[in-house]
Amino acid sequence: MAKSKKGFKPDTLINVTHESELMAFLIEQLPHKNRNNIKSLLTNEQIEVDGKVQTRYNVRLKAGSILKIKWERSPVTKSFRGFSIVFEDEHLIVIDKHAGILSVASRSEREYTAYSFLSKHVKTQNPENKIFIVHRLDRDTSGLMVFAKSTKVQHLMQDNWRDVVTERKYIAVAEGVIPVDEGEITSYLHENAAMVVYSDQNPENGKLAKTHFKVLKRTDKFTLLEIRLDTGRKNQIRVHLQEYGYPIIDDKKYGGTQNPINRLGLHAKALGFIHPITKKPMRFETPIPRKFTRLF
């Protein structure tokens, strides 16, 4: 079917002439699509039957029903308590996590986590579905993170993280006025038994960590930074900015003493990676939180 003048492919309406399982009917009607293509249409809520979105492949169709295929995926994403889904296919999920929600369960909190809510979400599509953590954000850090839908995808991303991930950018609000416009902080990080990360210049005392920063704006009290990571060590940005003498606002664990916005001033703004299955380049970006920009 030809695309419209605006470049969008119109929806397709199909009259259901006989009783069938949804997946079998779609395979029959879409011979140019493979099963994974069709699963993506279901996962991304692009299939409707009689005006109702269907995501389960085994729904029974009745003769006389109208099936709609929406070829253009809606940019509006699902919002949940504490995060929103910005991308989902049959292999992985990318979310925009809010500050204050854990990535995964801790000793003190098991239910109010991104993992717990996403696990329930994928099970509504199929009770046997599961999700797997790929990387984490601190509870009080907001922004983009990835979950896998299989151990295969999880290992493909985790085991090849430096090759798979093409971009990681953060936005931070630091205490004080950083005088230079950009710079790099390099050290070796190690964690003690109390789960506090320390910075050291001795390579024998930790793992190499590199943090690049660029000043976006300044006031007489704070500096707004764009940060790019060469490495992804635990608490890396927080520890490096503390070491540099400009800790992140509201970061009591790593030297922060000011709390002008009632949250940690750190946000995972952009994430780029090579899709572990399709090999297509993926890139996602979220706006700078308004609480950050209001300070400047």
ROVEXTOR-752954 format. One record per residue (C-alpha): x, y, z; residue in one letter. Coordinates in Angstrom, 3 decimals, padded with zeros to 6 digits. Example, Ala and Ser with C-alpha at 12.3 -4.5 7.8 and 13.67 -1.06 7.14 Angstrom:
[pt [012.300,-004.500,007.800],'A'] [pt [013.670,-001.060,007.140],'S'] 
***
This chain:
[pt [000.000,000.000,000.000],'M'] [pt [001.365,003.432,-000.952],'A'] [pt [002.245,005.971,001.684],'K'] [pt [000.187,009.120,002.044],'S'] [pt [001.421,012.529,000.989],'K'] [pt [002.626,013.223,004.516],'K'] [pt [004.791,010.096,004.472],'G'] [pt [002.604,007.992,006.745],'F'] [pt [001.300,004.594,005.736],'K'] [pt [-002.501,004.480,006.191],'P'] [pt [-004.171,001.923,008.440],'D'] [pt [-005.322,-001.314,006.829],'T'] [pt [-008.862,-002.607,007.485],'L'] [pt [-009.584,-006.317,006.931],'I'] [pt [-012.960,-008.035,007.119],'N'] [pt [-012.714,-011.304,009.039],'V'] [pt [-014.568,-013.881,006.924],'T'] [pt [-013.992,-016.989,009.042],'H'] [pt [-013.241,-017.967,012.615],'E'] [pt [-009.505,-018.127,013.328],'S'] [pt [-006.760,-017.549,015.872],'E'] [pt [-005.378,-014.002,015.545],'L'] [pt [-001.781,-015.026,014.784],'M'] [pt [-002.825,-017.543,012.131],'A'] [pt [-005.110,-014.969,010.521],'F'] [pt [-002.371,-012.322,010.452],'L'] [pt [000.119,-014.759,008.910],'I'] [pt [-002.475,-015.593,006.270],'E'] [pt [-003.240,-011.927,005.521],'Q'] [pt [000.356,-010.677,005.686],'L'] [pt [002.466,-013.178,003.687],'P'] [pt [005.228,-010.565,003.300],'H'] [pt [005.691,-010.399,007.091],'K'] [pt [007.463,-013.003,009.244],'N'] [pt [006.325,-014.091,012.707],'R'] [pt [008.641,-011.646,014.474],'N'] [pt [007.285,-008.740,012.410],'N'] [pt [003.754,-009.742,013.367],'I'] [pt [004.680,-010.175,017.042],'K'] [pt [006.067,-006.627,016.978],'S'] [pt [002.746,-005.333,015.643],'L'] [pt [000.968,-007.051,018.537],'L'] [pt [003.480,-005.955,021.181],'T'] [pt [003.335,-002.338,020.033],'N'] [pt [-000.478,-002.301,020.123],'E'] [pt [-000.824,-001.831,016.378],'Q'] [pt [-003.554,-004.462,015.966],'I'] [pt [-007.207,-003.739,016.743],'E'] [pt [-010.217,-006.053,016.500],'V'] [pt [-013.601,-004.308,016.448],'D'] [pt [-011.999,-001.192,017.857],'G'] [pt [-010.206,-002.939,020.742],'K'] [pt [-006.410,-003.204,020.885],'V'] [pt [-005.179,-006.800,020.943],'Q'] [pt [-001.705,-007.848,022.069],'T'] [pt [-002.239,-011.606,022.534],'R'] [pt [-001.550,-013.825,019.540],'Y'] [pt [-004.081,-016.512,020.513],'N'] [pt [-007.229,-014.360,020.604],'V'] [pt [-010.077,-016.038,018.701],'R'] [pt [-011.499,-014.051,015.801],'L'] [pt [-015.150,-014.297,014.777],'K'] [pt [-016.510,-013.996,011.263],'A'] [pt [-017.823,-010.504,010.671],'G'] [pt [-015.224,-008.744,012.859],'S'] [pt [-013.153,-005.855,011.531],'I'] [pt [-009.400,-006.081,012.026],'L'] [pt [-007.321,-002.915,011.829],'K'] [pt [-003.545,-002.812,011.298],'I'] [pt [-001.971,000.498,012.330],'K'] [pt [001.290,000.634,010.396],'W'] [pt [002.489,003.780,012.150],'E'] [pt [003.367,003.168,015.768],'R'] [pt [001.939,005.750,018.121],'S'] [pt [004.599,007.962,019.719],'P'] [pt [002.553,008.097,022.908],'V'] [pt [003.977,005.624,025.369],'T'] [pt [002.510,003.803,028.337],'K'] [pt [002.891,005.476,031.684],'S'] [pt [003.149,003.527,034.901],'F'] [pt [003.672,004.441,038.514],'R'] [pt [007.236,005.719,038.538],'G'] [pt [008.199,005.334,034.867],'F'] [pt [007.001,005.321,031.275],'S'] [pt [007.789,002.956,028.397],'I'] [pt [009.436,004.761,025.483],'V'] [pt [010.121,001.681,023.333],'F'] [pt [009.126,-001.964,023.363],'E'] [pt [009.484,-004.876,020.965],'D'] [pt [009.606,-008.644,021.435],'E'] [pt [013.214,-008.472,022.643],'H'] [pt [013.593,-005.512,024.997],'L'] [pt [011.966,-002.541,026.732],'I'] [pt [013.378,000.975,027.136],'V'] [pt [011.896,003.048,029.959],'I'] [pt [012.169,006.585,031.283],'D'] [pt [012.458,006.043,035.038],'K'] [pt [011.356,008.729,037.461],'H'] [pt [013.453,009.782,040.437],'A'] [pt [012.526,007.908,043.606],'G'] [pt [011.803,004.451,042.169],'I'] [pt [014.235,001.551,042.438],'L'] [pt [015.397,-000.227,039.291],'S'] [pt [015.175,-003.621,041.014],'V'] [pt [014.216,-004.916,044.447],'A'] [pt [016.263,-004.194,047.554],'S'] [pt [016.137,-005.664,051.055],'R'] [pt [013.688,-002.980,052.151],'S'] [pt [011.584,-002.634,048.964],'E'] [pt [010.386,-005.401,046.671],'R'] [pt [007.138,-004.158,045.114],'E'] [pt [007.679,-000.486,044.208],'Y'] [pt [010.346,-001.126,041.571],'T'] [pt [010.563,-000.685,037.802],'A'] [pt [011.341,-004.404,037.513],'Y'] [pt [008.222,-005.425,039.438],'S'] [pt [005.869,-003.221,037.416],'F'] [pt [007.427,-004.252,034.091],'L'] [pt [007.189,-007.916,035.041],'S'] [pt [003.457,-007.511,035.565],'K'] [pt [003.189,-005.563,032.303],'H'] [pt [004.770,-008.283,030.125],'V'] [pt [002.698,-010.995,031.808],'K'] [pt [-000.499,-009.278,030.651],'T'] [pt [000.684,-010.063,027.114],'Q'] [pt [001.568,-013.662,027.967],'N'] [pt [001.628,-015.167,031.508],'P'] [pt [004.911,-016.913,030.684],'E'] [pt [006.751,-013.690,029.743],'N'] [pt [009.634,-012.505,031.891],'K'] [pt [012.010,-009.541,031.993],'I'] [pt [015.689,-009.332,032.890],'F'] [pt [017.787,-006.435,034.140],'I'] [pt [020.442,-005.141,031.730],'V'] [pt [021.783,-002.172,033.707],'H'] [pt [020.638,-000.020,036.618],'R'] [pt [020.054,003.555,037.658],'L'] [pt [020.238,004.681,041.280],'D'] [pt [016.866,005.132,042.990],'R'] [pt [017.124,008.928,042.936],'D'] [pt [018.491,009.175,039.374],'T'] [pt [015.903,009.572,036.622],'S'] [pt [016.135,008.728,032.939],'G'] [pt [016.609,006.006,030.357],'L'] [pt [017.355,002.368,031.043],'M'] [pt [016.918,-000.985,029.280],'V'] [pt [015.366,-004.294,030.290],'F'] [pt [015.608,-007.512,028.264],'A'] [pt [012.793,-009.974,027.608],'K'] [pt [015.073,-013.018,027.542],'S'] [pt [018.346,-014.177,029.059],'T'] [pt [019.758,-014.317,025.528],'K'] [pt [019.191,-010.599,024.945],'V'] [pt [020.330,-009.808,028.478],'Q'] [pt [023.693,-011.539,027.942],'H'] [pt [024.133,-010.138,024.428],'L'] [pt [023.908,-006.643,025.885],'M'] [pt [025.699,-007.136,029.203],'Q'] [pt [028.565,-009.232,027.867],'D'] [pt [029.233,-006.798,025.014],'N'] [pt [028.231,-003.574,026.764],'W'] [pt [031.101,-001.420,025.552],'R'] [pt [030.587,-002.534,021.945],'D'] [pt [026.782,-002.474,021.983],'V'] [pt [026.256,000.898,023.687],'V'] [pt [027.061,003.808,021.375],'T'] [pt [026.012,006.722,023.581],'E'] [pt [025.285,007.498,027.222],'R'] [pt [024.636,011.098,028.207],'K'] [pt [023.521,012.473,031.544],'Y'] [pt [022.454,015.867,032.812],'I'] [pt [023.666,016.909,036.269],'A'] [pt [023.229,019.932,038.488],'V'] [pt [026.417,020.519,040.476],'A'] [pt [026.892,022.679,043.531],'E'] [pt [029.104,025.697,042.880],'G'] [pt [030.349,027.378,039.725],'V'] [pt [032.642,025.223,037.601],'I'] [pt [035.074,027.667,035.952],'P'] [pt [036.046,025.643,032.867],'V'] [pt [033.648,024.943,029.986],'D'] [pt [034.518,021.277,029.656],'E'] [pt [036.836,018.654,031.054],'G'] [pt [037.537,015.013,031.852],'E'] [pt [037.816,013.232,035.198],'I'] [pt [039.735,009.943,035.277],'T'] [pt [040.371,007.717,038.275],'S'] [pt [040.012,004.196,039.617],'Y'] [pt [036.880,003.372,041.603],'L'] [pt [036.372,000.779,044.307],'H'] [pt [033.515,000.012,046.695],'E'] [pt [033.818,-000.725,050.410],'N'] [pt [031.732,-003.059,052.543],'A'] [pt [029.280,-000.248,053.327],'A'] [pt [028.587,000.096,049.557],'M'] [pt [030.256,003.506,049.355],'V'] [pt [032.354,004.044,046.225],'V'] [pt [035.762,005.696,046.510],'Y'] [pt [038.053,007.247,043.924],'S'] [pt [041.768,006.519,043.717],'D'] [pt [044.573,007.371,041.299],'Q'] [pt [046.268,004.020,041.890],'N'] [pt [045.205,001.500,039.190],'P'] [pt [045.751,-001.329,041.643],'E'] [pt [042.996,000.012,043.892],'N'] [pt [039.994,-000.095,041.572],'G'] [pt [038.494,-000.121,038.094],'K'] [pt [039.211,002.584,035.517],'L'] [pt [036.480,005.241,035.215],'A'] [pt [036.354,008.151,032.742],'K'] [pt [033.814,010.961,032.878],'T'] [pt [033.607,013.796,030.327],'H'] [pt [031.651,016.927,031.212],'F'] [pt [030.510,020.042,029.374],'K'] [pt [029.017,023.119,031.030],'V'] [pt [025.604,024.080,029.651],'L'] [pt [024.643,026.895,032.046],'K'] [pt [025.792,028.571,035.242],'R'] [pt [024.306,030.667,038.008],'T'] [pt [026.117,032.116,041.004],'D'] [pt [025.277,028.915,042.919],'K'] [pt [024.979,026.012,040.489],'F'] [pt [026.325,024.560,037.233],'T'] [pt [024.255,022.607,034.710],'L'] [pt [026.364,019.881,033.083],'L'] [pt [026.079,017.483,030.179],'E'] [pt [028.051,014.353,031.017],'I'] [pt [029.279,011.594,028.707],'R'] [pt [030.584,008.294,030.065],'L'] [pt [033.423,006.236,028.656],'D'] [pt [032.863,003.691,031.414],'T'] [pt [029.784,002.829,033.438],'G'] [pt [030.959,002.203,036.990],'R'] [pt [028.613,002.286,039.963],'K'] [pt [028.024,005.869,041.220],'N'] [pt [030.716,007.046,038.790],'Q'] [pt [029.328,010.521,038.040],'I'] [pt [028.467,011.196,041.665],'R'] [pt [031.903,010.171,042.938],'V'] [pt [033.800,012.028,040.207],'H'] [pt [031.959,015.301,040.733],'L'] [pt [032.542,015.014,044.472],'Q'] [pt [036.248,014.433,043.820],'E'] [pt [036.320,017.416,041.459],'Y'] [pt [034.920,019.626,044.219],'G'] [pt [031.449,020.183,042.745],'Y'] [pt [029.114,017.481,044.128],'P'] [pt [025.639,016.911,042.713],'I'] [pt [022.850,018.756,044.520],'I'] [pt [021.046,016.707,047.180],'D'] [pt [023.706,013.989,046.985],'D'] [pt [024.191,013.486,050.704],'K'] [pt [026.115,010.259,050.114],'K'] [pt [028.774,012.003,048.025],'Y'] [pt [029.235,015.469,049.458],'G'] [pt [026.093,017.345,048.415],'G'] [pt [024.841,019.870,050.981],'T'] [pt [022.171,021.817,049.068],'Q'] [pt [018.676,020.619,048.175],'N'] [pt [016.893,023.262,046.053],'P'] [pt [014.652,020.880,044.056],'I'] [pt [013.964,018.067,046.551],'N'] [pt [015.618,015.398,044.425],'R'] [pt [019.046,014.271,043.257],'L'] [pt [020.262,016.455,040.385],'G'] [pt [021.127,013.620,037.989],'L'] [pt [019.222,012.462,034.886],'H'] [pt [020.103,009.857,032.214],'A'] [pt [019.176,011.954,029.184],'K'] [pt [020.291,009.991,026.106],'A'] [pt [020.938,006.318,025.377],'L'] [pt [022.128,004.804,022.109],'G'] [pt [022.866,001.161,021.351],'F'] [pt [022.938,-001.431,018.600],'I'] [pt [019.876,-003.649,018.868],'H'] [pt [021.234,-007.073,019.926],'P'] [pt [018.922,-008.987,017.560],'I'] [pt [018.059,-006.726,014.612],'T'] [pt [021.490,-004.999,014.669],'K'] [pt [019.768,-001.689,013.960],'K'] [pt [021.103,001.467,015.669],'P'] [pt [018.707,002.666,018.361],'M'] [pt [018.784,006.072,020.060],'R'] [pt [016.493,007.552,022.704],'F'] [pt [016.485,010.962,024.347],'E'] [pt [014.389,012.568,027.058],'T'] [pt [013.994,016.261,027.956],'P'] [pt [015.988,017.827,030.759],'I'] [pt [013.741,017.737,033.858],'P'] [pt [011.955,021.037,034.447],'R'] [pt [013.137,021.090,038.048],'K'] [pt [016.684,021.317,036.687],'F'] [pt [016.050,024.068,034.122],'T'] [pt [014.078,026.232,036.565],'R'] [pt [017.259,026.745,038.567],'L'] [pt [018.854,028.425,035.546],'F'] 
***
